[in-house]
Amino acid sequence: MKEVTSTILNNIIEEESIEVHYQPVVSIVKKSTIGLEGLSRGVFENELIDPLSLFKKASKDKKNVLLDRICREKVIENFCEIYLKHKDMLLFLNIDISTMTDETVGSGFVINLVNKYNIKPGNIVLEFVESKVSNVQALTRFIETYRNYGFLIALDDIGSGRSNLDRIAIVRPDIIKIDMAIVKEIHIDYYKQEVFKSLVSLSKTLGAMVVAEGIETEEEAMKAIELGADMLQGYYFATPQKISSSMIKTFNQPIRKVASHYSTYLEEKIRQQKTKSKEYGDIIKDILNEISQVDERRFDYKLFEIINNYKIIECIYILNPEGIQVTDTVSAYGNYLKRKSLIFKPAKKGEDHSLKKYYYFLKNMKVSKYLTEPYISNATGNLCMTMSCVFKSIDNKKFILCIDLNPDYFNI
C-alpha cells in the first residue's frame, strides 16, 4: 500500500483525481435495490489510494474539508447516470461529521450540489460516518437545516468499536446502519442476535429503518431479515464498483435468490419449531409425571435423578405456592463459574422467588405453565429460559416446578 504523502494528497486534490465506487443497499421484502452508497477512492499514478489513509493525511494537513467536498461532488455527479433512469433510487452520501464547523454548516455546499445536478433532496441520505464531533451545535444546525430541505439522515457504524450510540439523541436518524461487527456470523452467535434485536427495537421506537451492513453470506442475510432488518448491504450482493447503466440489473440475482430461499427458510423454521415444541411438551409432561409420584421429602432426590436424564436442563428446583424455594437448586454444572461466583450463585432452599417473572406471571395470569424470555441465570451466569409449571405431589399438595433451559437448544 502506497504511503500517502503531502505531494500525493495535493496532486489528488488539485487534479480532483477521485474514483467513485458504489455498493447497493437492498430490500429482500421489496425484492429490489433501494439505494447506492458512494465510496470515494483517491487515484495517483493509476493506483487506487486507501481512503482511510487518504483522509487521515488530509486531516493532518488541514485539507479534509476540501477533500471531502471533492468526493461528495464526484459521488453525486456519477450518481446522475443511475438517477435519470431510477428516480426513486436513494444515494447514501458519506458525511464526515468531525469536519463540522459553523463555517462549513453555513456554506450550503451539499444543497447547492444537489440543485446543480437536479437531484431531489429526498433521494439523498446523509450518512454520518465519524464518531468524533468537535462542534455539537454545528452538527445539530446542519441536521436541522438539511432535514428541513428534505434530506434523509443515516447513522453509520452502530455496534462497532467506535459506536455512534451516543449520537442517536443528537442525530435522530431516519436510518440506522448496524455495523458488520455485529452482523458477521450472526446466524450462529446468540449474543450477537440479542444485540441486533435490541438495536432493531431501539430503531423502531425512534421511527428509524435498519440496514444490516457487511452481509457476506446468505445465512447472515436471512438471519438479519428474521431479526428485523429492513435493508441489507454487503459483499454478498455486490462489491463496490464503478457506476454503469446496467449495474442495477446485476444486483437482482442475489436479491431474488435470498428472497426465494428466505420463504423456504421460514417454512423450515416453523416446522422445526413445531417439532421442538412437541418434544419440549413431551419432556415437561414426563418430568411432571415423575415429580408428582413423590412427596416433598423426596423432591431433592428426584430432581437429581431427573436432571441426569435430560441434557436440555441447566437447573431445576421447586417452589411452594407462595414462591418460596422448598428444594436446593440442582444443576447440570458441577462447578459454577468461579470468576462470577460472587454474583452468580444457585438459589438455596428457603429463598423467595415471588418477584421473579416465572412465579409472578404464572400466578397472576392464572395459567398452569409459563415460559420466560431468555435471561442471564443467577445460578450459572449462562443464558437460560425458565419454564414454571404448577403440579401436585403424591399427597395432593400444590407446588411449582421451575426448569432452567438452554435457549440454544430450544429455539422458541
N, C-alpha and C positions, 0 to 999 in steps of 0.2 A: 504494500500500500504506500503510495507516494505521500511524503510528508508535505503538509500544506504550509508553504512559506508565505510571507507577505507579498512576494513577487507573484506567486501563483494566484493568490487571492485578488490582488489588484488587477491582474490580467483578466480573470473571470468576471470581475465587476465591470471593468472598462469595456470588455467585448460582449458583456451580457451573455456569456457563454454558459448557458444553463440548459440542460436537457431534462424534460419532464416526463416522468412515467406515471401511469395511472393504475390503480388497483380497484376492482369492483367491490361494492357493498351490496349484498344481495338479500332478497327475501324469498325464503322457501315457500311460505304460505301463498305469496302472490306469484311465485314461480317466475321471478323477473329480477333484473338488475335495477336497484333503486338509485344508486349513485356511484360516483367515482371519486376516490381520494387522490389528489395530485401530490406527487412526491418529487421534489427537485433534486437534481444531481449537477454538481459543477463539472465542467469539461475543460481539461487542459492538455494540449498536445494529443488530442484524440483519446484521452484516457479519462474515464469517469472518476470523479473525486468523491470519497465518502462524505455524505452530507453532515454527519456529526462532527467530523474533523474540520470540515469547511466552516461550519457555523461557529465552532469553538474558536477557531482562529479569527473569524470576523468579529466575534465578541471581544476578544483580546485586543484587536486593532481598532476597536470602536467603530466598526463598519457593519455591524449586524443589522441595523435598521435599513441601511442601503441595500445590503444583500437580500434581506427578507422581502423588500418591495420588488426587487427584480424578479425574485422567484414567484411571488404572487401574480405578477403580471403575466409571466410565462405560463403559469398554470391556467389562468383564466383565458388567455389568448388561444392556447391549444385546445381548451375545452370547447370552444365555439364550434369546432367541426362536428362534435357529437351533439351539442345543444341544438343546432339547426335542424337535426332530424329527430331529436328526442327532447321535446320541450318540457317534459315532466322529470327529466334526469336531474339529480342533485349533484353538486360539486362540493366535496369536502375540502375546504381550503385551510391549511395549517396556519395558525397564528401563534407566534412566539410571544407569550404574554410577559416574558422578562424584559421585553423592549418597550413596554407600555410607559409612556410619559405623557404629561399634559400636552406637550407639543405634538407628539405622534397621534394622540387621540383627536386633536382638533384639526388635523390635516385633511380629513375626509378622503384619504387615499383610496381606501377599499371601495367606497360608494362611487367615487369617480371612475375607478377601473370598471366596475360593473356597468355603469352607464355608458362608458366608452365602447364596450363590446356588446351593448344591447342585451344584457342578460338580466332577468328579473331577480331582485334580491331574494325572493322566496326560494330560488333554486340554489342558493349559496348557503352552505353550512360552515360557519366559522368554528374551526376545531382548535381548541386551546391545547397546546402540546407541551407546555413547560410549567413546572410546579412553583418555581420561584417568581414572586411578584414583588417588585421594588416599590410600586405605587398602586396600592389597592384602590384608591379613589379614582385614579385614571382608568383602571380596568373597569370599575363599576360604571363610569361615564361612557366608556367605549361600548360596553354591553347594552346599556340603556339606549344609546344613540342608534346602534345598528339593529337592535331588536325592533325599534320603532320604524326603521326603514323596511322591515320585513324579513331580515336575515334570520336564519336558524342558528342556534348556538349548541355546540357539542363540547363535551369534556372528555379528554382522552386519558389513557393510562390508569383508569380506575382499577385498583387491585395490584398495581405494580409496586416495586420497591420504593418508588418516589410518588406514591399515590396522591392523586388530586382530591381526595375525600374532603379535605378542609376547604376546597374551593367551591364545593357544591352550593353552599349557602350564598356565596357571592355571585356565582355564575347563573344559578337557577337554570340549568341546561334543558334544552329540548331533547337532546340525545346524549346518552352516556355510553361510552365505549369501554367495555371490560377488557382489561389487558390480557395478553396471551399467557402471562404467568399464572393466571387462574384457569384459563381455557385449556392449556396443554394437558393432555391425558385426563381430562375431566370425567370421561366416561368410566374410569376405573378408580377415581380418587373421591371417596365420600366427603372428605373435609372440603375439597375444592367445590364440590357440588353444593354444600351447605353455604359456603361463602358466596357462590354465584347466585343462589336463590335469595340470599339476604340482600345482595346488591340489586337484583331484579325487583324485589319487594320495595326497596327504597326508591328505585326509579319510578315505579308505578305510582307510589304515593306522591311523588313530585310531579307526576304527569309527563315523565320523560320516557322516550323509547330506548331500547337497549340494543347495542351492537356488540357481538362477541368477536373479538379480534384474534388473529393468529390461528384460525382454523386450518389444520393441516391434514386431517383425516375425516373420513365420512362418519366415524364413530363420534368424534368430537362435535361435528356439526349436528348430528341427531340428538346428542345429549344436551347441547346448548339450546336447541329449539325446545326440547322437552322441558327444560328448566325455565323457559320464559323469554329467551332472546327473540327480539323482533327481526333483527337482521344479522347477517354473518359476513365476515371478511377474513381472507387468508389465502395462503398459497394453494389450498385445495381447489379453490375456484379459479385463481389465476395469480401468477407472479406480476409484480408491477411491470408495465410495458408502455411503449410509446402509443400515442393516440392513433387510431385509424377508424375509418368509417364503418368497418366490418367487425370491430372488436366486440361490440355488444353481443353479436350472434355467437361468438366463440364461448361466451360465458354460459350460454343456455344449457349446454350438455351437462355439466356438473350440477347445475341447479335442478334440472329435471330429474337427474339421477337420484339426488338426495331426496327430492320430493316424493318420488316413486318408492324409494326404499324406506322412507320415514313412515309411510302408510303401513307397510308391511311390519316395520319395527313396532309400531303402536299395537297392531293386532297381536304380535308375539308377546309384547309386554302384558297385554290384557290376559292372554292365555296363561302366561307364567303366573300372573297374579292370582288368577282363579285357582290354579294348581297349588300354589303355595298357601293360599288362604285355606283351601280344603285340608292340606297337610297340617297346617297350623291348628285348624279347628280340631282335627282328629287327635293331635298330640295333647292339646289342652283338655279335651274330653277324657282321654286316658288318664292324665295326671289327676284331674279332679276325681275321677272314679277311684283311683288308688288312695288318695289322701282322705277320701270320705269313708274308707273302710277302717280307719283307726281313730282312737280318741286323742285328746290333746296331749296326754303324757307321752305318746309315741310319735308326735309330729316331727321332732328333730331327727329321729332315726329314719323315718320315712322320707324326709327331704333329702338326706344323704343318699338314700337308695335311688330316689328319682333322678337327682342331678347326674348321677353316674350313668344313667341310661339315655340321657338326651343332651347331645353336644350343643344344641342351639341355646341352652340355658346358661347364662353367666352367673346369676344369683337367684335364690329362691327363699322366701320367708313368708310367715303368716301373721296377720293382724287380727285383733278381736273387733267386734262391731264398732268400737269407739276409736279405732285407728291405732291402738297400742300394739306393739310387736310382741307376740307371745312365743316366738322361737328365735334362735340365733339366725343370722344370715348365713346360709350355706352357699358357697361359691365354687365354681369350677376351677378357680385360680387358687392354688395353694399358697402362693406368695404374692401379696399385693405390691403395687408399685412403691418401692421403698422411698424414692425421692419425693413422692407425693403423700407419704404416709400421714403427714400432719393435717392434710386437708381432705384426703380420701380414705375413709375407713368404713368397713362394713357395719351397718347398724346392728345393735345388740338387743337382746330381749329387754322389753320394758320401754323402748324408745317410742316417742309419739310421732305418728305419721299423719295426723289429722288434717294438716295443711298441704300435704302432698297431693298433686293432681290425681294420681291413681287412686287415692282414697276419697278426696273431696268431691271429684266429679262423679265417681261411682255412686256415692251416697246421695248427692243432690240431684243427679239426673235419674235416680231411681232405676238403674239398669243393673243387670247381673254381671256384666263384663265391661271393662273399659281399657282401651289401648292408648298409651301416651304417644306424643310425638318423640322423635329421638332427642336425647339429652345426655349430659355427662353424668355417669353413675357416681354417686357418693361412695360407693363401695370399692370400685376398681379404678376410677378415673377414665374409663372407656366410654365410648358412645353406647347407649342402650335404649331400648324401649321397654316400658313396663306394662304388662298385662295384669290387671287385677280382676279377680273372679270371686264371687260370693259362693260359698259352699257350706254344707252341714256335715259335721263329723258323725261318727257312728252312733254317738249318744245324742244326736239331734241338736247339737249346739251350732250356732251360726258363726262362721269365720270368713276372712278374706285372704285368699291365696294371691301372693304377688310374685310374678316371674319376670326377671330382667332378661331381655333377649338381645342378641347381636343384630343391629339393623342391616348389616351387610348380608346376613343370611336371609332375612325376611324383608324383601323389597316391597313393603306395603304401607 
